[in-house]
C-alpha cells in the first residue's frame, strides 16, 4: 500500500472527472480511472470529489469494499492522521459489543470452557475465514456444489470427523493439527465447530457443506450393526471419497414420520430388500453416494443404508436458498439392498430416526443462534454508521429498543444452548435420547421463533438494503431469507414444541393430580 503523505489542501485540488481524489478514513483514494467502473455510477463520486467522503462512504458501504479496492486505488494518507476504522483480520474476534458469545469476550468468565475449547474456536475461525467463507460466497451465488478441494481439506484436518460430535471415531485422529485430543472432544467442542462453521453467512452453502453427512453418518455410527460395513462407509465418507445424506422426508410425510410410504420388501431368500418409493427435500441428495433411508416394512419401519445405483434417481429441487445445498427429489425403483445394511432392528426403525434427530436439532439450534449473533453485530455496526435525519440511527430510541430486543434473544438462546450442551456432556447417548429430546426440541423451536423476530427487526433497521443480496445488507437479507430452513428442517416448530410438552408430561407426578 502506498505510504505517500498528502495534505487535505492537496486533495481538494483534485475535484474534477479528469482528476478525482477523495479521503476515506484518513486515506487518499484516486478514483479518476474508477469513475466509469463504479457500480453506483459517476455522479455520486463527482459529489465527493476533493472532499472527505468518510461519512458518505460508510453510509452506503461495508468495510470490505475498501479492502477490495485499496491496493488498486489508495495513493497515500493524510499528513499527521491515522486510519481509525478497525479492519477485520483472518481468525480475529470482533470488538463490536455482543458480536461474540459471552464466553469469548475477554472481560467475562465462564465455567464451561477449557483451554482446548478456546484453541479449537480460534483454529476453526481461521479455517472458516480463510477457506470456507470465500467458497461459500461464490457457491451461494452460482449455485454449484461444494468443491472437492474444500472437502479434501476438511477431511485432512478431520473437521468432517469432528462434525459428527464426540465418539470413538475421533480417537487416534489428529484434529486440526493436534489442537484437541480426540478422546477429550466433548459437546462443547462440537458446538464450537457448528457455530464457527456458519459464520460464512451463506445459508444454502451451509447445508451444501456436507450437512447431509452430519445428520446421516451419525446414525450409521450408532446403529449399523455390521462392523465391517460401518468401518468401510465411515472411512469412505470421512476421507471425502464418498458423500451421504439422510432420506426420511417424503411428499406424503414430513414431520409425520409414521406416514412414510417408501417400502422395503424382503426377497424370498431373505438376503435382500427391494426398495420402492420417493423422498423429497433431501439435503445433499443431488450428489450423495449413500442414502440413510426410512422405509415401511411388513411390521413397522426399518432404516436402511442404500448405496446409489441405477435404480436411484435424483432431481434437483429449487428452494428459496441456493441450489448449492443439493436439495433433491429422490426416487427408488426396485433397488436391491443387502439385509446387513439395516440400522438398528428390523421394523423398529422409529427409534433410530427419533434418537438421531437429537444431534441434528442440537446442531441446527447452535447454528441459528450463532447466526442471530452475527445479525446483531451487523445491526449494531449499521446503526452506528448510518446517518438519517442528521443523526446516527443508534441515537434514535426506537432503534435502541430493536437492538435491545435482538441482543436479548441472541444472548438468552446462547445461554440455553450452553446449558443443554453441558447436560449432553454428562449423559450417555441413551440417556440423551430419553431425557433431552424434549428440551432440545424446545430449544430449536424457540430459537427459530427468536430468529423470526430478529430477522424482522434487522430488515426494518436496514430498510431496502435488508432486501438486497449484495452490499451492506447482504448478511441480513440472507438471514431473513434463510432462517426458516432451521424452523422447518429437522422437525417444525409446532411439532418440536409439542414433543417438548409431551415428554414433560410423561414425568408429571401423579401426586399433583
C-alpha positions, 0 to 999 in steps of 0.5 A: 500500500502506498505510504505517500503523505498528502495534505487535505489542501492537496486533495481538494485540488483534485475535484474534477472527472479528469482528476478525482481524489477523495479521503476515506478514513484518513486515506487518499483514494484516486478514483479518476480511472474508477469513475466509469467502473463504479457500480453506483455510477459517476455522479455520486463520486463527482459529489465527493470529489476533493472532499472527505467522503468518510461519512458518505462512504460508510453510509452506503458501504461495508468495510470490505469494499475498501479492502477490495479496492485499496491496493488498486486505488489508495495513493497515500494518507493524510499528513499527521492522521491515522486510519481509525476504522478497525479492519477485520483480520483472518481468525480475529474476534470482533470488538463490536459489543455482543458480536461474540458469545459471552464466553469469548469476550475477554472481560467475562468468565465462564465455567464451561470452557477449557483451554482446548475449547478456546484453541479449537474456536480460534483454529476453526475461525481461521479455517472458516475465514480463510477457506470456507467463507470465500467458497461459500460466497461464490457457491451461494451465488452460482449455485454449484456444489461444494468443491472437492478441494474444500472437502479434501481439506476438511477431511485432512484436518478431520473437521468432517470427523469432528462434525459428527460430535464426540465418539470413538471415531475421533480417537487416534485422529489428529484434529486440526493439527493436534489442537484437541485430543480426540478422546477429550472432544466433548459437546462443547467442542462440537458446538464450537465447530457448528457455530464457527462453521456458519459464520460464512453467512451463506445459508444454502452453502451451509447445508451444501457443506456436507450437512447431509453427512452430519445428520446421516453418518451419525446414525450409521455410527450408532446403529449399523450393526455390521462392523465391517460395513460401518468401518468401510462407509465411515472411512469412505465418507470421512476421507471425502471419497464418498458423500451421504445424506439422510432420506426420511422426508417424503411428499406424503410425510414430513414431520409425520414420520409414521406416514412414510410410504417408501417400502422395503420388501424382503426377497424370498431368500431373505438376503435382500430388500427391494426398495420402492418409493420417493423422498423429497427435500433431501439435503445433499441428495443431488450428489450423495453416494449413500442414502440413510433411508426410512422405509415401511416394512411388513411390521413397522419401519426399518432404516436402511443404508442404500448405496446409489445405483441405477435404480436411484434417481435424483432431481434437483429441487429449487428452494428459496436458498441456493441450489448449492445445498443439493436439495433433491427429489429422490426416487427408488425403483426396485433397488436391491439392498443387502439385509446387513445394511439395516440400522438398528432392528428390523421394523423398529426403525422409529427409534433410530430416526427419533434418537438421531434427530437429537444431534441434528436439532442440537446442531441446527439450534447452535447454528441459528443462534450463532447466526442471530449473533452475527445479525446483531453485530451487523445491526449494531455496526449499521446503526452506528454508521448510518446517518438519517435525519442528521443523526446516527440511527443508534441515537434514535430510541426506537432503534435502541429498543430493536437492538435491545430486543435482538441482543436479548434473544441472541444472548438468552438462546446462547445461554440455553444452548450452553446449558443443554450442551453441558447436560449432553456432556454428562449423559450417555447417548441413551440417556440423551435420547430419553431425557433431552429430546424434549428440551432440545426440541424446545430449544430449536423451536424457540430459537427459530421463533427468536430468529423470526423476530430478529430477522424482522427487526434487522430488515426494518433497521436496514430498510431496502438494503435488508432486501438486497443480496449484495452490499451492506445488507447482504448478511441480513437479507440472507438471514431473513431469507434463510432462517426458516430452513432451521424452523422447518428442517429437522422437525417444525416448530409446532411439532418440536414444541409439542414433543417438548410438552409431551415428554414433560408430561410423561414425568408429571407426578401423579401426586399433583393430580 
